[in-house]
Amino acid sequence: MDETRKMWASAAIVGVIVVGGASVAAAASAGKLDQVARETRAVVEKAPQGSTTPSAGPSEDDIVVSTEVNPNPGEVLEHWTDERMEHAEPMPMPVITLDEEQLAE
């Protein structure tokens, strides 16, 4: 086998290994991200007016509060019976309003 064929064969093998490794890494990463998304429940709330925060901490506008959104899913299933589901009303759609200064940004 001449040198050119050996080089192309080696390049093909290395390419297959790199593509396989990248696909395994991507699949593992996607699975980990889904797991973290299921385990993490964080809510971002605005700070009340006049609240004080440490100077090294977050600004007064943004505070991250971690809360358990649904600590007991079994209670939710017991609460939402067929009759309650029939009479449930949807939440209103949020409306975002921006002033002209915010639109200019």
SULTAZI-V79376 format. One line per field, one symbol per residue. ss: DSSP state (H for helix, E for strand, - for the rest). A space follows every 10 residues. Layout:
# SULTAZI-V79376
ss=???
This chain:
# SULTAZI-V79376
ss=--HHHHHHHH HHHHHHHHHH HHHHHHHHHH HHHHHHHHH- -EEEE----- ---------- --EEEE---- --HHHHHHH- -HHHHHH--- ---------H HHHH-
